[in-house]
Amino acid sequence: MPSSMKRTGDSRDGDLTGILLEAAGALGITLAERELALFSRYQEELITWNRIVSLVAVKSPLDIPIKHFIDSLTALPLLPREGRRLLDIGTGAGFPGLPLKIIRPDIDLHLLEASRKKVSFLKELIRKLGLPDVTIIHERVEQVMNNSHLHENFDCMISRAAFKMPELLNMGLHFLRLGGVLLAMRGPREEGTNQNTGQTIDNKGLYLDKIVDFHLPITGVSRKIILYKKL
């Protein structure tokens, strides 16, 4: 994932299409008209709902396209090539699951979110985006884990700084099939980012495969993705 220096005073700061094309291009991702139109609608809905429901913090025109859309897409090359059932734990306003679904429409996406207001937003957003094969699970994760029908049911589980690492690892053990992948998206100084690769976590079957360090395009913000495999 290429690094990018921070840019200031750019006249395109408010141009969603220009920002997305530049930033996605820096990640090696090509966005067609379909994807750009979906991201545009996504941003419109976020801004509209954000006036009523606190979904995301927006302090700059770069926040939604870079901090949320592009940051979500940094996980794209780490998704498993085989298997398409993806569980996004604590998805909030749909991150990172929905941006990944926009680029990978073949994904069978499940969004787990406990907040009723955020679930209402997600339902309306998915309807307006017209995305198929998206399931919203409106429950606390502890309740879902007590329901055996989703046990070892997913090829990939992903979460963007929604839980502490020990909790996330337990969730991965529960929800992932053998060979499944857990992607933990973290900030550079967040707990759980200083582990050594090549270790099995607590001998429970989660193998720490790699830690990917990178900078978000345009803003240069440091990020990490920690990848585990279930053995």
Rosetta blueprint (number, residue, H / E / L):
1 M L
2 P L
3 S L
4 S L
5 M L
6 K L
7 R L
8 T L
9 G L
10 D L
11 S L
12 R L
13 D L
14 G L
15 D L
16 L H
17 T H
18 G H
19 I H
20 L H
21 L H
22 E H
23 A H
24 A H
25 G H
26 A H
27 L L
28 G L
29 I L
30 T L
31 L L
32 A L
33 E H
34 R H
35 E H
36 L H
37 A H
38 L H
39 F H
40 S H
41 R H
42 Y H
43 Q H
44 E H
45 E H
46 L H
47 I H
48 T H
49 W H
50 N H
51 R L
52 I L
53 V L
54 S L
55 L L
56 V L
57 A L
58 V L
59 K L
60 S L
61 P L
62 L L
63 D H
64 I H
65 P H
66 I H
67 K H
68 H H
69 F H
70 I H
71 D H
72 S H
73 L H
74 T L
75 A L
76 L H
77 P H
78 L H
79 L L
80 P L
81 R L
82 E L
83 G L
84 R L
85 R E
86 L E
87 L E
88 D E
89 I E
90 G L
91 T L
92 G L
93 A L
94 G L
95 F L
96 P L
97 G H
98 L H
99 P H
100 L H
101 K H
102 I H
103 I H
104 R L
105 P L
106 D L
107 I L
108 D E
109 L E
110 H E
111 L E
112 L E
113 E L
114 A L
115 S L
116 R H
117 K H
118 K H
119 V H
120 S H
121 F H
122 L H
123 K H
124 E H
125 L H
126 I H
127 R H
128 K H
129 L H
130 G L
131 L L
132 P L
133 D L
134 V E
135 T E
136 I E
137 I E
138 H L
139 E L
140 R L
141 V H
142 E H
143 Q H
144 V H
145 M H
146 N L
147 N L
148 S H
149 H H
150 L H
151 H L
152 E L
153 N L
154 F E
155 D E
156 C E
157 M E
158 I E
159 S E
160 R E
161 A L
162 A L
163 F L
164 K L
165 M H
166 P H
167 E H
168 L H
169 L H
170 N H
171 M H
172 G H
173 L H
174 H H
175 F H
176 L E
177 R E
178 L E
179 G E
180 G E
181 V E
182 L E
183 L E
184 A E
185 M E
186 R E
187 G L
188 P L
189 R L
190 E L
191 E L
192 G L
193 T L
194 N L
195 Q L
196 N L
197 T L
198 G L
199 Q E
200 T E
201 I E
202 D L
203 N L
204 K L
205 G L
206 L E
207 Y E
208 L E
209 D E
210 K E
211 I E
212 V E
213 D E
214 F E
215 H E
216 L L
217 P L
218 I L
219 T L
220 G L
221 V L
222 S E
223 R E
224 K E
225 I E
226 I E
227 L E
228 Y E
229 K E
230 K E
231 L L
